[in-house]
Amino acid sequence: MSCPIKSIDPAQDGEQLGDEAGMLYAEYLMLDKILGAQRPLGHENNAPVHDEHLFIITHQAYELWFKQIIWELDSIRNVFSEVLEESQTLEILRRLNRVVLILKVLVDQVMILETMTPLDFMEFRNHLRPASGFQSLQFRLLENKLGVRQENRVKYNKNYAKVFGHDEDAIDQIDKSESEPSLTDLVQLWLERTPGLEMEGFNFWGKYQQSVEVLLDQDKKRAYEEKTEALVKYRLNELEKRREVYESIFKSEIHEALVSRGERRFSHKALQGAIMITFYRDEPRFSQPHQILTLLMDIDSLITKWRYNHMLMVQRMIGASQLGTGGSSGYQYLRSTLSDRYKVFVDLFNLSTFLIPRSYIPPLDESMKSHLCYWGPLRGRTYRNGSTNGAASNGDVRKIPSSKH
C-alpha cells in the first residue's frame, strides 16, 4: 500500500527537477560581497559593541534604497525630457508611487535604529570620526536630481572637495547632477504645456482672473452687510490681504520677485498649469496629471518626515549641543534642513492658497470638454446603431484628439 501522505508532485518530495546550469541565488545577488561588507570597528579594536552591527546594516540599507530611488528618478526624468505622451503617464505614476513606498520604508527604518540606546551608541561613536551621514554621495545626488538648489542649501560644507575627501569621481557626479535638468525643471516644462492655457484658445488664466474678481467683489458686498463697523473693517482688511495673495500670481513681476527670493520655485506658466490641473482634476485627461502632482508632494513630504525623524534620533543619541561626527553642528544643522528651502515642490503645497469655490471655477466650453475627454467630442459622435448625437454628417466618426501633455 502506498503512503497516504506521499505527494504526487515529485518537487514536493524534495527532488531537484531542474538540472540546467546557471548562477545560484547567492551568486546572482553577490551575497558574498553584500554580507561581507559589515566590519564593526569595535571588533577590530578588541572592543566589540553589539549595536554597531545594527548601525552599519541600517545605513547600508539606506544606501541601497537611495540607489533604487536614483534609478527610478533617472528613468522618470528620461521620460519627462521628451514630449510626454498620454501612454507614458501611467508608467510615470507607477515609478513615482514606487519611490513613495520606498521612502515610507526609510521613514519607518529610523525606528529600528532607535532601538539602540544613547549609551550603546557612545561606546562606538568615536570610531566613526570623521565619517558622517552628510558625506552620503547618493543622498546628495538624490536631492540634486529632484531639484534642491545649491543657493537654498545651508551654508555648512558647500565645499564638495572638503566633504568628499577630494574624491574626484564623487565631485564629477555631483557637478553632473547639478548641470542636468532636475525633475522639478522637467515637471515645469511639462506643466507649461497644459492644454487650455493658450490665450487664443480656452484661456483658462483669463477666465480664472475674472472669476476671482467676481468672488472678491461679492465678498466685499457681504463685508459691508456686517452689523458692526468693527466687523466691517475686519472683513475688508482680510479681503485686501486675499486680493494681494491673488495678485501675487496674476502679476508676473510679483511672482518673479518671489521666485528670486526663493519663496517660489515654479515658472509663472508652470504655476498656471498646476492650478488648472487642480481645478479640473476630475476631467479624464487631467486625472493622471493630478495624480502625478500628488505623488510629487508625497515625495517631498516623506523626505521631510525622514529628515525630521533623523533629527529627533540624533537629538536622542547625542543631544542638541554636541557636534556631529563629521564636524557639523549635528542636531542644529539637521533642524535647519526642515525649512521650505529644502522642499522641491513647495509651490504644489501652496496651491490651496489660490483655490476658489467650485461654483466659481470657469466652466469648460464644448471644445475644451472634447479635448479633455478620452472618448472624443460629445457632439457628432457615431454610435454602433448608426445614430449620432449632433450635427455631424453621416459616417463622420470623430477620433480622440491627440494630446502631448
C-alpha positions as YAML, in Angstrom:
chain: A
units: angstrom
residues:
- id: 1
  name: MET
  ca: [0.00, 0.00, 0.00]
- id: 2
  name: SER
  ca: [1.36, 3.42, -0.96]
- id: 3
  name: CYS
  ca: [1.96, 6.06, 1.66]
- id: 4
  name: PRO
  ca: [-1.27, 8.08, 2.05]
- id: 5
  name: ILE
  ca: [0.60, 11.31, 2.76]
- id: 6
  name: LYS
  ca: [3.09, 10.98, -0.08]
- id: 7
  name: SER
  ca: [2.78, 13.85, -2.56]
- id: 8
  name: ILE
  ca: [2.06, 13.08, -6.20]
- id: 9
  name: ASP
  ca: [4.29, 16.03, -7.13]
- id: 10
  name: PRO
  ca: [7.98, 14.97, -7.14]
- id: 11
  name: ALA
  ca: [9.04, 18.53, -6.36]
- id: 12
  name: GLN
  ca: [7.12, 18.35, -3.08]
- id: 13
  name: ASP
  ca: [9.19, 15.32, -2.08]
- id: 14
  name: GLY
  ca: [12.42, 17.27, -2.34]
- id: 15
  name: GLU
  ca: [13.51, 16.10, -5.76]
- id: 16
  name: GLN
  ca: [15.56, 18.51, -7.89]
- id: 17
  name: LEU
  ca: [13.57, 18.73, -11.12]
- id: 18
  name: GLY
  ca: [15.76, 21.16, -13.00]
- id: 19
  name: ASP
  ca: [19.30, 20.30, -14.00]
- id: 20
  name: GLU
  ca: [20.09, 23.35, -16.07]
- id: 21
  name: ALA
  ca: [23.34, 25.15, -15.37]
- id: 22
  name: GLY
  ca: [23.39, 28.77, -14.24]
- id: 23
  name: MET
  ca: [24.03, 31.13, -11.37]
- id: 24
  name: LEU
  ca: [22.74, 30.26, -7.96]
- id: 25
  name: TYR
  ca: [20.75, 32.65, -5.75]
- id: 26
  name: ALA
  ca: [23.77, 33.82, -3.77]
- id: 27
  name: GLU
  ca: [25.84, 34.24, -6.91]
- id: 28
  name: TYR
  ca: [23.20, 36.31, -8.69]
- id: 29
  name: LEU
  ca: [22.77, 38.63, -5.70]
- id: 30
  name: MET
  ca: [26.52, 38.65, -4.96]
- id: 31
  name: LEU
  ca: [25.73, 37.95, -1.33]
- id: 32
  name: ASP
  ca: [29.33, 37.21, -0.53]
- id: 33
  name: LYS
  ca: [30.13, 40.89, -1.10]
- id: 34
  name: ILE
  ca: [26.97, 42.29, 0.49]
- id: 35
  name: LEU
  ca: [27.04, 40.11, 3.60]
- id: 36
  name: GLY
  ca: [30.77, 40.53, 3.95]
- id: 37
  name: ALA
  ca: [30.60, 44.32, 3.91]
- id: 38
  name: GLN
  ca: [29.96, 44.72, 7.64]
- id: 39
  name: ARG
  ca: [33.18, 45.45, 9.52]
- id: 40
  name: PRO
  ca: [32.41, 46.74, 13.01]
- id: 41
  name: LEU
  ca: [35.45, 48.74, 14.07]
- id: 42
  name: GLY
  ca: [34.87, 47.76, 17.67]
- id: 43
  name: HIS
  ca: [35.78, 44.17, 16.81]
- id: 44
  name: GLU
  ca: [38.96, 45.30, 15.09]
- id: 45
  name: ASN
  ca: [39.91, 47.30, 18.19]
- id: 46
  name: ASN
  ca: [39.11, 44.39, 20.52]
- id: 47
  name: ALA
  ca: [36.22, 46.37, 22.00]
- id: 48
  name: PRO
  ca: [33.12, 44.92, 20.30]
- id: 49
  name: VAL
  ca: [29.79, 46.70, 20.74]
- id: 50
  name: HIS
  ca: [26.71, 44.68, 19.85]
- id: 51
  name: ASP
  ca: [24.71, 47.59, 18.36]
- id: 52
  name: GLU
  ca: [27.46, 48.71, 15.99]
- id: 53
  name: HIS
  ca: [26.40, 45.87, 13.69]
- id: 54
  name: LEU
  ca: [22.84, 47.26, 13.62]
- id: 55
  name: PHE
  ca: [24.16, 50.75, 12.93]
- id: 56
  name: ILE
  ca: [26.13, 49.54, 9.90]
- id: 57
  name: ILE
  ca: [23.33, 47.35, 8.50]
- id: 58
  name: THR
  ca: [20.76, 50.16, 8.79]
- id: 59
  name: HIS
  ca: [22.90, 52.69, 6.96]
- id: 60
  name: GLN
  ca: [23.90, 50.22, 4.27]
- id: 61
  name: ALA
  ca: [20.20, 49.50, 3.72]
- id: 62
  name: TYR
  ca: [19.62, 53.25, 3.38]
- id: 63
  name: GLU
  ca: [22.28, 53.47, 0.69]
- id: 64
  name: LEU
  ca: [20.80, 50.55, -1.25]
- id: 65
  name: TRP
  ca: [17.37, 52.17, -1.21]
- id: 66
  name: PHE
  ca: [18.91, 55.52, -2.21]
- id: 67
  name: LYS
  ca: [20.40, 53.75, -5.22]
- id: 68
  name: GLN
  ca: [17.00, 52.38, -6.22]
- id: 69
  name: ILE
  ca: [15.34, 55.79, -5.83]
- id: 70
  name: ILE
  ca: [18.01, 57.36, -8.05]
- id: 71
  name: TRP
  ca: [17.42, 54.58, -10.59]
- id: 72
  name: GLU
  ca: [13.69, 55.38, -10.66]
- id: 73
  name: LEU
  ca: [14.23, 59.16, -10.75]
- id: 74
  name: ASP
  ca: [16.62, 58.88, -13.70]
- id: 75
  name: SER
  ca: [14.07, 56.84, -15.65]
- id: 76
  name: ILE
  ca: [11.29, 59.32, -14.84]
- id: 77
  name: ARG
  ca: [13.48, 62.24, -15.89]
- id: 78
  name: ASN
  ca: [14.23, 60.49, -19.17]
- id: 79
  name: VAL
  ca: [10.51, 60.18, -19.91]
- id: 80
  name: PHE
  ca: [9.84, 63.80, -18.95]
- id: 81
  name: SER
  ca: [12.74, 65.01, -21.09]
- id: 82
  name: GLU
  ca: [10.73, 64.18, -24.22]
- id: 83
  name: VAL
  ca: [7.25, 65.37, -25.19]
- id: 84
  name: LEU
  ca: [5.16, 63.32, -22.78]
- id: 85
  name: GLU
  ca: [2.60, 61.05, -24.44]
- id: 86
  name: GLU
  ca: [-0.51, 60.02, -22.53]
- id: 87
  name: SER
  ca: [0.52, 56.37, -22.72]
- id: 88
  name: GLN
  ca: [3.60, 57.19, -20.63]
- id: 89
  name: THR
  ca: [1.87, 58.90, -17.72]
- id: 90
  name: LEU
  ca: [0.75, 55.59, -16.21]
- id: 91
  name: GLU
  ca: [4.35, 54.36, -16.18]
- id: 92
  name: ILE
  ca: [5.45, 57.59, -14.50]
- id: 93
  name: LEU
  ca: [2.74, 57.08, -11.89]
- id: 94
  name: ARG
  ca: [3.95, 53.54, -11.21]
- id: 95
  name: ARG
  ca: [7.54, 54.65, -10.73]
- id: 96
  name: LEU
  ca: [6.69, 57.69, -8.63]
- id: 97
  name: ASN
  ca: [4.49, 55.51, -6.45]
- id: 98
  name: ARG
  ca: [7.40, 53.09, -6.06]
- id: 99
  name: VAL
  ca: [9.61, 55.94, -4.87]
- id: 100
  name: VAL
  ca: [6.90, 56.95, -2.39]
- id: 101
  name: LEU
  ca: [6.67, 53.42, -0.99]
- id: 102
  name: ILE
  ca: [10.46, 53.17, -0.66]
- id: 103
  name: LEU
  ca: [10.56, 56.48, 1.21]
- id: 104
  name: LYS
  ca: [7.89, 55.18, 3.60]
- id: 105
  name: VAL
  ca: [10.19, 52.25, 4.35]
- id: 106
  name: LEU
  ca: [13.07, 54.65, 5.00]
- id: 107
  name: VAL
  ca: [10.95, 56.75, 7.36]
- id: 108
  name: ASP
  ca: [9.96, 53.67, 9.37]
- id: 109
  name: GLN
  ca: [13.51, 52.33, 9.32]
- id: 110
  name: VAL
  ca: [14.57, 55.10, 11.71]
- id: 111
  name: MET
  ca: [12.52, 53.38, 14.42]
- id: 112
  name: ILE
  ca: [14.72, 50.28, 14.14]
- id: 113
  name: LEU
  ca: [17.82, 52.39, 14.73]
- id: 114
  name: GLU
  ca: [16.14, 53.97, 17.74]
- id: 115
  name: THR
  ca: [16.15, 50.58, 19.50]
- id: 116
  name: MET
  ca: [19.82, 51.39, 20.16]
- id: 117
  name: THR
  ca: [20.34, 53.34, 23.37]
- id: 118
  name: PRO
  ca: [22.44, 56.54, 23.57]
- id: 119
  name: LEU
  ca: [24.84, 54.76, 25.94]
- id: 120
  name: ASP
  ca: [25.36, 51.94, 23.45]
- id: 121
  name: PHE
  ca: [25.95, 54.44, 20.66]
- id: 122
  name: MET
  ca: [28.50, 56.26, 22.78]
- id: 123
  name: GLU
  ca: [30.50, 53.02, 23.02]
- id: 124
  name: PHE
  ca: [31.44, 53.10, 19.34]
- id: 125
  name: ARG
  ca: [30.70, 56.69, 18.23]
- id: 126
  name: ASN
  ca: [34.35, 57.72, 18.36]
- id: 127
  name: HIS
  ca: [35.15, 55.01, 15.80]
- id: 128
  name: LEU
  ca: [33.01, 56.88, 13.24]
- id: 129
  name: ARG
  ca: [35.05, 60.08, 13.13]
- id: 130
  name: PRO
  ca: [35.33, 61.84, 10.73]
- id: 131
  name: ALA
  ca: [32.64, 59.86, 8.87]
- id: 132
  name: SER
  ca: [29.20, 61.48, 8.74]
- id: 133
  name: GLY
  ca: [25.84, 60.93, 7.08]
- id: 134
  name: PHE
  ca: [26.44, 64.31, 5.46]
- id: 135
  name: GLN
  ca: [29.02, 62.53, 3.31]
- id: 136
  name: SER
  ca: [26.38, 60.34, 1.66]
- id: 137
  name: LEU
  ca: [27.05, 60.95, -2.02]
- id: 138
  name: GLN
  ca: [23.87, 59.21, -3.09]
- id: 139
  name: PHE
  ca: [21.62, 61.34, -0.90]
- id: 140
  name: ARG
  ca: [23.24, 64.48, -2.31]
- id: 141
  name: LEU
  ca: [22.66, 63.14, -5.85]
- id: 142
  name: LEU
  ca: [19.06, 62.29, -4.94]
- id: 143
  name: GLU
  ca: [18.45, 65.84, -3.74]
- id: 144
  name: ASN
  ca: [20.04, 67.36, -6.85]
- id: 145
  name: LYS
  ca: [18.11, 65.13, -9.23]
- id: 146
  name: LEU
  ca: [14.87, 66.11, -7.50]
- id: 147
  name: GLY
  ca: [15.79, 69.79, -7.74]
- id: 148
  name: VAL
  ca: [17.19, 71.03, -4.41]
- id: 149
  name: ARG
  ca: [19.09, 74.15, -5.45]
- id: 150
  name: GLN
  ca: [22.55, 74.99, -4.28]
- id: 151
  name: GLU
  ca: [21.53, 78.50, -3.25]
- id: 152
  name: ASN
  ca: [18.80, 77.10, -0.98]
- id: 153
  name: ARG
  ca: [21.12, 74.82, 0.95]
- id: 154
  name: VAL
  ca: [22.51, 75.51, 4.39]
- id: 155
  name: LYS
  ca: [25.96, 77.06, 4.03]
- id: 156
  name: TYR
  ca: [27.67, 74.30, 6.03]
- id: 157
  name: ASN
  ca: [30.20, 72.38, 3.90]
- id: 158
  name: LYS
  ca: [29.30, 73.64, 0.44]
- id: 159
  name: ASN
  ca: [32.90, 72.87, -0.48]
- id: 160
  name: TYR
  ca: [32.46, 69.41, -2.00]
- id: 161
  name: ALA
  ca: [36.21, 68.77, -2.18]
- id: 162
  name: LYS
  ca: [36.33, 69.00, 1.60]
- id: 163
  name: VAL
  ca: [33.18, 66.95, 2.20]
- id: 164
  name: PHE
  ca: [34.07, 64.05, -0.07]
- id: 165
  name: GLY
  ca: [37.78, 63.90, 0.69]
- id: 166
  name: HIS
  ca: [38.95, 65.04, -2.73]
- id: 167
  name: ASP
  ca: [37.13, 62.12, -4.39]
- id: 168
  name: GLU
  ca: [37.19, 63.36, -8.00]
- id: 169
  name: ASP
  ca: [34.62, 60.82, -9.17]
- id: 170
  name: ALA
  ca: [32.18, 61.91, -6.46]
- id: 171
  name: ILE
  ca: [32.70, 65.58, -7.32]
- id: 172
  name: ASP
  ca: [32.18, 64.84, -11.03]
- id: 173
  name: GLN
  ca: [28.91, 63.05, -10.27]
- id: 174
  name: ILE
  ca: [27.69, 65.97, -8.18]
- id: 175
  name: ASP
  ca: [28.65, 68.51, -10.85]
- id: 176
  name: LYS
  ca: [26.82, 66.45, -13.46]
- id: 177
  name: SER
  ca: [23.70, 66.15, -11.29]
- id: 178
  name: GLU
  ca: [23.66, 69.93, -10.83]
- id: 179
  name: SER
  ca: [24.11, 70.69, -14.53]
- id: 180
  name: GLU
  ca: [21.45, 68.26, -15.81]
- id: 181
  name: PRO
  ca: [17.75, 69.19, -15.80]
- id: 182
  name: SER
  ca: [16.29, 68.15, -12.46]
- id: 183
  name: LEU
  ca: [12.89, 66.53, -12.04]
- id: 184
  name: THR
  ca: [11.37, 69.84, -10.99]
- id: 185
  name: ASP
  ca: [12.81, 71.54, -14.11]
- id: 186
  name: LEU
  ca: [11.23, 68.90, -16.35]
- id: 187
  name: VAL
  ca: [7.92, 68.94, -14.48]
- id: 188
  name: GLN
  ca: [7.73, 72.70, -15.00]
- id: 189
  name: LEU
  ca: [8.24, 72.34, -18.75]
- id: 190
  name: TRP
  ca: [5.51, 69.72, -18.78]
- id: 191
  name: LEU
  ca: [3.10, 71.93, -16.81]
- id: 192
  name: GLU
  ca: [3.76, 74.86, -19.14]
- id: 193
  name: ARG
  ca: [2.27, 72.76, -21.97]
- id: 194
  name: THR
  ca: [-1.01, 72.23, -20.14]
- id: 195
  name: PRO
  ca: [-3.83, 72.38, -22.72]
- id: 196
  name: GLY
  ca: [-6.19, 75.27, -22.07]
- id: 197
  name: LEU
  ca: [-3.60, 77.87, -21.10]
- id: 198
  name: GLU
  ca: [-3.45, 79.26, -24.63]
- id: 199
  name: MET
  ca: [-4.81, 82.81, -24.74]
- id: 200
  name: GLU
  ca: [-6.20, 82.23, -28.22]
- id: 201
  name: GLY
  ca: [-7.94, 79.05, -27.03]
- id: 202
  name: PHE
  ca: [-9.77, 78.35, -23.78]
- id: 203
  name: ASN
  ca: [-7.64, 80.96, -21.98]
- id: 204
  name: PHE
  ca: [-8.05, 79.45, -18.52]
- id: 205
  name: TRP
  ca: [-5.89, 82.11, -16.86]
- id: 206
  name: GLY
  ca: [-8.01, 84.98, -18.13]
- id: 207
  name: LYS
  ca: [-11.23, 83.25, -17.09]
- id: 208
  name: TYR
  ca: [-9.77, 82.39, -13.69]
- id: 209
  name: GLN
  ca: [-8.86, 86.03, -13.03]
- id: 210
  name: GLN
  ca: [-12.40, 87.08, -13.92]
- id: 211
  name: SER
  ca: [-13.85, 84.50, -11.52]
- id: 212
  name: VAL
  ca: [-11.58, 85.71, -8.72]
- id: 213
  name: GLU
  ca: [-12.69, 89.32, -9.31]
- id: 214
  name: VAL
  ca: [-16.34, 88.28, -9.13]
- id: 215
  name: LEU
  ca: [-15.67, 86.32, -5.93]
- id: 216
  name: LEU
  ca: [-13.83, 89.20, -4.26]
- id: 217
  name: ASP
  ca: [-16.48, 91.72, -5.29]
- id: 218
  name: GLN
  ca: [-19.22, 89.58, -3.78]
- id: 219
  name: ASP
  ca: [-17.20, 89.10, -0.60]
- id: 220
  name: LYS
  ca: [-16.80, 92.87, -0.41]
- id: 221
  name: LYS
  ca: [-20.56, 93.35, -0.60]
- id: 222
  name: ARG
  ca: [-21.06, 90.80, 2.16]
- id: 223
  name: ALA
  ca: [-18.45, 92.57, 4.29]
- id: 224
  name: TYR
  ca: [-20.49, 95.78, 4.22]
- id: 225
  name: GLU
  ca: [-23.51, 93.81, 5.42]
- id: 226
  name: GLU
  ca: [-21.86, 93.08, 8.78]
- id: 227
  name: LYS
  ca: [-23.70, 94.54, 11.75]
- id: 228
  name: THR
  ca: [-20.86, 96.46, 13.37]
- id: 229
  name: GLU
  ca: [-18.28, 98.84, 11.98]
- id: 230
  name: ALA
  ca: [-15.50, 96.82, 13.61]
- id: 231
  name: LEU
  ca: [-16.59, 93.67, 11.79]
- id: 232
  name: VAL
  ca: [-16.86, 95.55, 8.50]
- id: 233
  name: LYS
  ca: [-13.32, 96.86, 8.93]
- id: 234
  name: TYR
  ca: [-12.04, 93.40, 9.86]
- id: 235
  name: ARG
  ca: [-13.68, 91.76, 6.82]
- id: 236
  name: LEU
  ca: [-12.35, 94.43, 4.47]
- id: 237
  name: ASN
  ca: [-8.82, 94.06, 5.84]
- id: 238
  name: GLU
  ca: [-8.98, 90.28, 5.34]
- id: 239
  name: LEU
  ca: [-10.34, 90.82, 1.85]
- id: 240
  name: GLU
  ca: [-7.48, 93.13, 0.98]
- id: 241
  name: LYS
  ca: [-4.97, 90.51, 2.14]
- id: 242
  name: ARG
  ca: [-6.65, 87.91, -0.06]
- id: 243
  name: ARG
  ca: [-6.57, 90.28, -3.02]
- id: 244
  name: GLU
  ca: [-2.82, 90.75, -2.54]
- id: 245
  name: VAL
  ca: [-2.36, 86.97, -2.44]
- id: 246
  name: TYR
  ca: [-4.15, 86.57, -5.77]
- id: 247
  name: GLU
  ca: [-2.21, 89.48, -7.25]
- id: 248
  name: SER
  ca: [1.00, 87.62, -6.44]
- id: 249
  name: ILE
  ca: [0.07, 85.03, -9.06]
- id: 250
  name: PHE
  ca: [-1.74, 87.28, -11.52]
- id: 251
  name: LYS
  ca: [1.07, 89.83, -11.79]
- id: 252
  name: SER
  ca: [4.10, 88.11, -13.28]
- id: 253
  name: GLU
  ca: [6.53, 90.68, -11.88]
- id: 254
  name: ILE
  ca: [5.41, 89.90, -8.30]
- id: 255
  name: HIS
  ca: [5.69, 86.17, -8.97]
- id: 256
  name: GLU
  ca: [9.19, 86.55, -10.41]
- id: 257
  name: ALA
  ca: [10.24, 88.58, -7.37]
- id: 258
  name: LEU
  ca: [9.05, 85.76, -5.09]
- id: 259
  name: VAL
  ca: [10.98, 83.25, -7.21]
- id: 260
  name: SER
  ca: [14.16, 85.33, -6.97]
- id: 261
  name: ARG
  ca: [13.75, 85.40, -3.17]
- id: 262
  name: GLY
  ca: [13.39, 81.61, -3.10]
- id: 263
  name: GLU
  ca: [9.79, 81.70, -1.86]
- id: 264
  name: ARG
  ca: [8.54, 80.08, -5.07]
- id: 265
  name: ARG
  ca: [10.15, 77.62, -7.47]
- id: 266
  name: PHE
  ca: [7.88, 77.23, -10.49]
- id: 267
  name: SER
  ca: [7.82, 79.47, -13.53]
- id: 268
  name: HIS
  ca: [4.70, 81.61, -13.88]
- id: 269
  name: LYS
  ca: [3.21, 79.47, -16.64]
- id: 270
  name: ALA
  ca: [4.02, 76.20, -14.84]
- id: 271
  name: LEU
  ca: [2.13, 77.50, -11.80]
- id: 272
  name: GLN
  ca: [-0.82, 78.31, -14.06]
- id: 273
  name: GLY
  ca: [-0.78, 74.75, -15.40]
- id: 274
  name: ALA
  ca: [-0.68, 73.26, -11.91]
- id: 275
  name: ILE
  ca: [-3.65, 75.38, -10.81]
- id: 276
  name: MET
  ca: [-5.65, 74.40, -13.90]
- id: 277
  name: ILE
  ca: [-4.96, 70.69, -13.39]
- id: 278
  name: THR
  ca: [-6.03, 71.04, -9.76]
- id: 279
  name: PHE
  ca: [-9.33, 72.68, -10.70]
- id: 280
  name: TYR
  ca: [-10.22, 70.20, -13.44]
- id: 281
  name: ARG
  ca: [-8.69, 67.06, -11.95]
- id: 282
  name: ASP
  ca: [-11.95, 65.14, -12.44]
- id: 283
  name: GLU
  ca: [-11.68, 65.50, -16.21]
- id: 284
  name: PRO
  ca: [-10.31, 62.27, -17.77]
- id: 285
  name: ARG
  ca: [-7.19, 63.82, -19.29]
- id: 286
  name: PHE
  ca: [-6.27, 65.69, -16.11]
- id: 287
  name: SER
  ca: [-6.82, 62.76, -13.74]
- id: 288
  name: GLN
  ca: [-3.38, 61.19, -14.15]
- id: 289
  name: PRO
  ca: [-1.53, 64.54, -14.27]
- id: 290
  name: HIS
  ca: [-3.20, 65.41, -10.96]
- id: 291
  name: GLN
  ca: [-2.08, 62.09, -9.50]
- id: 292
  name: ILE
  ca: [1.46, 62.88, -10.63]
- id: 293
  name: LEU
  ca: [1.35, 66.21, -8.79]
- id: 294
  name: THR
  ca: [0.03, 64.46, -5.68]
- id: 295
  name: LEU
  ca: [2.84, 61.89, -5.72]
- id: 296
  name: LEU
  ca: [5.44, 64.64, -6.14]
- id: 297
  name: MET
  ca: [4.10, 66.25, -2.98]
- id: 298
  name: ASP
  ca: [4.17, 62.87, -1.23]
- id: 299
  name: ILE
  ca: [7.87, 62.54, -2.10]
- id: 300
  name: ASP
  ca: [8.60, 65.97, -0.66]
- id: 301
  name: SER
  ca: [6.56, 65.19, 2.47]
- id: 302
  name: LEU
  ca: [8.25, 61.86, 3.11]
- id: 303
  name: ILE
  ca: [11.75, 63.26, 2.67]
- id: 304
  name: THR
  ca: [10.84, 65.98, 5.18]
- id: 305
  name: LYS
  ca: [9.49, 63.33, 7.57]
- id: 306
  name: TRP
  ca: [12.69, 61.34, 7.14]
- id: 307
  name: ARG
  ca: [14.78, 64.44, 7.92]
- id: 308
  name: TYR
  ca: [12.61, 65.13, 10.96]
- id: 309
  name: ASN
  ca: [12.87, 61.56, 12.30]
- id: 310
  name: HIS
  ca: [16.61, 61.62, 11.69]
- id: 311
  name: MET
  ca: [16.90, 64.91, 13.57]
- id: 312
  name: LEU
  ca: [14.96, 63.56, 16.57]
- id: 313
  name: MET
  ca: [17.07, 60.42, 16.62]
- id: 314
  name: VAL
  ca: [20.27, 62.48, 16.63]
- id: 315
  name: GLN
  ca: [18.92, 64.62, 19.45]
- id: 316
  name: ARG
  ca: [18.08, 61.49, 21.40]
- id: 317
  name: MET
  ca: [21.51, 59.96, 20.81]
- id: 318
  name: ILE
  ca: [23.86, 62.93, 21.28]
- id: 319
  name: GLY
  ca: [21.66, 65.81, 22.48]
- id: 320
  name: ALA
  ca: [21.24, 69.24, 20.92]
- id: 321
  name: SER
  ca: [24.67, 70.70, 21.70]
- id: 322
  name: GLN
  ca: [27.27, 68.16, 20.61]
- id: 323
  name: LEU
  ca: [28.93, 68.38, 17.21]
- id: 324
  name: GLY
  ca: [28.28, 65.68, 14.64]
- id: 325
  name: THR
  ca: [30.99, 63.14, 13.89]
- id: 326
  name: GLY
  ca: [31.76, 64.93, 10.62]
- id: 327
  name: GLY
  ca: [32.18, 68.30, 12.32]
- id: 328
  name: SER
  ca: [28.71, 69.69, 11.65]
- id: 329
  name: SER
  ca: [26.56, 71.21, 14.36]
- id: 330
  name: GLY
  ca: [24.66, 67.92, 14.49]
- id: 331
  name: TYR
  ca: [21.12, 68.49, 15.71]
- id: 332
  name: GLN
  ca: [21.17, 72.21, 14.83]
- id: 333
  name: TYR
  ca: [22.27, 71.52, 11.26]
- id: 334
  name: LEU
  ca: [19.62, 68.83, 10.74]
- id: 335
  name: ARG
  ca: [16.92, 71.11, 12.13]
- id: 336
  name: SER
  ca: [17.86, 73.78, 9.60]
- id: 337
  name: THR
  ca: [17.16, 71.36, 6.72]
- id: 338
  name: LEU
  ca: [13.48, 71.12, 7.71]
- id: 339
  name: SER
  ca: [12.61, 74.52, 6.24]
- id: 340
  name: ASP
  ca: [10.71, 75.05, 2.99]
- id: 341
  name: ARG
  ca: [14.03, 75.87, 1.33]
- id: 342
  name: TYR
  ca: [14.61, 72.12, 1.02]
- id: 343
  name: LYS
  ca: [11.14, 71.41, -0.39]
- id: 344
  name: VAL
  ca: [11.39, 70.98, -4.13]
- id: 345
  name: PHE
  ca: [7.67, 71.12, -4.88]
- id: 346
  name: VAL
  ca: [6.68, 73.72, -2.31]
- id: 347
  name: ASP
  ca: [4.53, 75.50, -4.93]
- id: 348
  name: LEU
  ca: [2.30, 72.43, -5.19]
- id: 349
  name: PHE
  ca: [1.73, 72.51, -1.43]
- id: 350
  name: ASN
  ca: [0.70, 76.16, -1.66]
- id: 351
  name: LEU
  ca: [-1.82, 75.69, -4.47]
- id: 352
  name: SER
  ca: [-4.64, 75.50, -1.93]
- id: 353
  name: THR
  ca: [-3.98, 79.20, -1.22]
- id: 354
  name: PHE
  ca: [-5.37, 80.04, -4.65]
- id: 355
  name: LEU
  ca: [-8.41, 77.77, -4.76]
- id: 356
  name: ILE
  ca: [-11.88, 79.18, -5.29]
- id: 357
  name: PRO
  ca: [-15.27, 77.57, -4.61]
- id: 358
  name: ARG
  ca: [-16.39, 75.06, -7.23]
- id: 359
  name: SER
  ca: [-19.27, 77.28, -8.26]
- id: 360
  name: TYR
  ca: [-16.77, 79.96, -9.35]
- id: 361
  name: ILE
  ca: [-14.48, 77.66, -11.35]
- id: 362
  name: PRO
  ca: [-14.74, 78.69, -15.03]
- id: 363
  name: PRO
  ca: [-16.93, 76.17, -16.87]
- id: 364
  name: LEU
  ca: [-15.34, 74.33, -19.78]
- id: 365
  name: ASP
  ca: [-16.64, 75.14, -23.23]
- id: 366
  name: GLU
  ca: [-17.58, 72.36, -25.66]
- id: 367
  name: SER
  ca: [-14.21, 72.46, -27.41]
- id: 368
  name: MET
  ca: [-12.29, 72.14, -24.14]
- id: 369
  name: LYS
  ca: [-14.58, 69.38, -22.88]
- id: 370
  name: SER
  ca: [-13.89, 67.42, -26.04]
- id: 371
  name: HIS
  ca: [-10.15, 67.96, -25.69]
- id: 372
  name: LEU
  ca: [-10.11, 66.76, -22.10]
- id: 373
  name: CYS
  ca: [-12.30, 63.72, -22.76]
- id: 374
  name: TYR
  ca: [-10.64, 60.41, -23.63]
- id: 375
  name: TRP
  ca: [-13.66, 59.34, -25.64]
- id: 376
  name: GLY
  ca: [-13.70, 62.18, -28.12]
- id: 377
  name: PRO
  ca: [-16.15, 65.05, -28.68]
- id: 378
  name: LEU
  ca: [-19.53, 64.93, -27.04]
- id: 379
  name: ARG
  ca: [-21.30, 66.05, -30.20]
- id: 380
  name: GLY
  ca: [-21.22, 64.46, -33.62]
- id: 381
  name: ARG
  ca: [-20.27, 61.00, -32.39]
- id: 382
  name: THR
  ca: [-21.46, 57.94, -34.30]
- id: 383
  name: TYR
  ca: [-22.77, 55.06, -32.22]
- id: 384
  name: ARG
  ca: [-22.91, 51.37, -33.10]
- id: 385
  name: ASN
  ca: [-26.53, 51.63, -34.21]
- id: 386
  name: GLY
  ca: [-25.58, 54.33, -36.69]
- id: 387
  name: SER
  ca: [-27.25, 57.21, -34.84]
- id: 388
  name: THR
  ca: [-25.47, 60.45, -33.98]
- id: 389
  name: ASN
  ca: [-25.92, 62.97, -31.20]
- id: 390
  name: GLY
  ca: [-25.06, 66.09, -33.11]
- id: 391
  name: ALA
  ca: [-24.85, 67.84, -36.43]
- id: 392
  name: ALA
  ca: [-22.03, 65.77, -37.86]
- id: 393
  name: SER
  ca: [-22.59, 64.39, -41.33]
- id: 394
  name: ASN
  ca: [-23.43, 60.73, -41.85]
- id: 395
  name: GLY
  ca: [-20.45, 58.48, -41.34]
- id: 396
  name: ASP
  ca: [-18.44, 61.17, -39.55]
- id: 397
  name: VAL
  ca: [-16.79, 59.20, -36.77]
- id: 398
  name: ARG
  ca: [-14.79, 61.59, -34.60]
- id: 399
  name: LYS
  ca: [-11.39, 60.46, -33.40]
- id: 400
  name: ILE
  ca: [-9.95, 61.14, -29.99]
- id: 401
  name: PRO
  ca: [-7.86, 64.30, -30.27]
- id: 402
  name: SER
  ca: [-4.20, 63.61, -29.64]
- id: 403
  name: SER
  ca: [-2.62, 65.16, -26.59]
- id: 404
  name: LYS
  ca: [1.06, 65.68, -25.89]
- id: 405
  name: HIS
  ca: [0.63, 66.84, -22.30]
...
